[in-house]
Amino acid sequence: MRYVSTRGQAPVLNFEEAMLSGLARDGGLYLPETILTLDGLETLDGLPYEEVAFRVIRPFTGDCFTDAELRGAIDRAYARIAHAARAPLVQLAPGHHLLELFHGPTLAFKDFAMQLIAQLFEIALKRSGQKITIVGATSGDTGSAAIEAFRGIDNVDVFIMYPHGRVSEVQRRQMTTPPNANVHALAVTGHFDDCQARLKDLFNDHAFRDEVGLAGVNSINWSRVVAQIVYYFTAAASLGMRPTDFCVPTGNFGDILAGSIAKRMGLPVRRLIVATNQNDILHRALTTGEYRVGEVAPSISPSMDIQVSSNFERALFLAYGGDAGAIRQLMDELKAGGFTISQGALETLREEFRSGRVSEEETLETIRRTREATGEVLCPHSAIGVAVAEQHIEPGVPMVTLATAHPAKFPDAVERAIGIRPPLPPHMAELFDLPERVSRVENDVEALKSLILERRTQ
Ligand SMILES: *Cc1c(COP(=O)(O)O)cnc(C)c1O
């Protein structure tokens, strides 16, 4: 399978090349040239998660990995998810189901993609003899998932910048307690936006980029989207492959985009519902056609506090019928604050997507209400999904809401809602006893570069 950039001016790559490069050289995002339909949907129900993953992912990887390599990577990745079903589906109410994606080692859905791509990186790098330095910026969940997945992986160093004092204690400890020498947590003086700006500086310094073999694993990396397609298939299979709606708590549009790709592969996805917090650029865009960047307002669902939703570019590319010139134009306008989606593309998007926005108070209320009605304790992100899903449920169409994190990862918000601090699952109980290891660094690209050069182990 060949991959093309949404902006049409970068080399066409295979899966492995797209995975190792992350962002396309023209600033665009890679997508498969064609999306193949998957046969045998009716045979998926009851299969192990790993087998469904193999069947769904196989067509995307082309001849980059042998069947045995891919199966091995999938098995090692998902053995670390502490639930036999990996992504269990639980019923909240008649017709409403919750897809629990938080049983991985860092308690958020990002483990599903990060664990797998770490295994694929290791196979690819062993074969080529290449050594790379992964650098990422995080507001919490991405960084911990990347560190947990890449720790101890050969030929890789992983540096994660997070804003000092601005991530939760669980998130920080997940980044600072792994003992592996190839893991480096960097506490940057500043905000998440500063970390992201410094990351861009590093990638734009081509000499440095080549010297350390810089690689990115943020949510625009196509290989992460591929891994997230799988659980749409397992969920639909266990509901009998009927037309099904999915409601997805959304930030960078990666998780919900995976649902859109699943639909194009022939899965009976009826509608995809974008659930946002008060940072509602996607809800506004789908409602009005105006994609306009505002100020980020920090919320109790911090993993969805974004203004520019990077993977939305892929949905736009598909809605504009693959017109890379149109996407280049929109992205130029975005630099000046925003753009208007064309009428035709907006109609295409609205056929597939619905959206809703949830206030802070409604989020807490949904955590309270859901616990009372079902016993299920939701994290604030998942609660936003449940609240929006409830507004969109239609009789006869099953609704699946994606639960993106474990409540214990956001204990302050959950305690505010129900008066109880949710305990960490048993496999993580020692998190608060382990020693931490972190480097403080100024919000300065030169300081970062010297630290990376000095610390890398490869
Ligand atoms: C990353 C994250 C999201 C948003 O996912 P996107 O793919 O960026 O839309 C939602 N909830 C949690 C808990 C997350 O960590």
The ligand as a MOL file (V3000), in Angstrom:
LIG
                    3D

  0  0  0     0  0            999 V3000
M  V30 BEGIN CTAB
M  V30 COUNTS 15 15 0 0 0
M  V30 BEGIN ATOM
M  V30 1 C -5.7350 11.9250 23.6660 0
M  V30 2 C -7.0000 11.7970 24.4150 0
M  V30 3 C -8.2450 12.1770 23.8580 0
M  V30 4 C -8.3650 12.8020 22.4830 0
M  V30 5 O -8.0320 11.9100 21.4560 0
M  V30 6 P -7.7520 12.4360 19.9740 0
M  V30 7 O -7.3100 11.2600 19.1970 0
M  V30 8 O -6.6740 13.4710 20.1100 0
M  V30 9 O -9.0250 13.0330 19.4680 0
M  V30 10 C -9.3940 11.9760 24.6040 0
M  V30 11 N -9.3310 11.4510 25.8610 0
M  V30 12 C -8.1690 11.0800 26.4150 0
M  V30 13 C -8.1770 10.5160 27.7880 0
M  V30 14 C -6.9640 11.2330 25.7270 0
M  V30 15 O -5.8010 10.8670 26.3090 0
M  V30 END ATOM
M  V30 BEGIN BOND
M  V30 1 1 1 2
M  V30 2 1 2 3
M  V30 3 2 2 14
M  V30 4 1 3 4
M  V30 5 2 3 10
M  V30 6 1 4 5
M  V30 7 1 5 6
M  V30 8 2 6 7
M  V30 9 1 6 8
M  V30 10 1 6 9
M  V30 11 1 10 11
M  V30 12 2 11 12
M  V30 13 1 12 13
M  V30 14 1 12 14
M  V30 15 1 14 15
M  V30 END BOND
M  V30 END CTAB
M  END
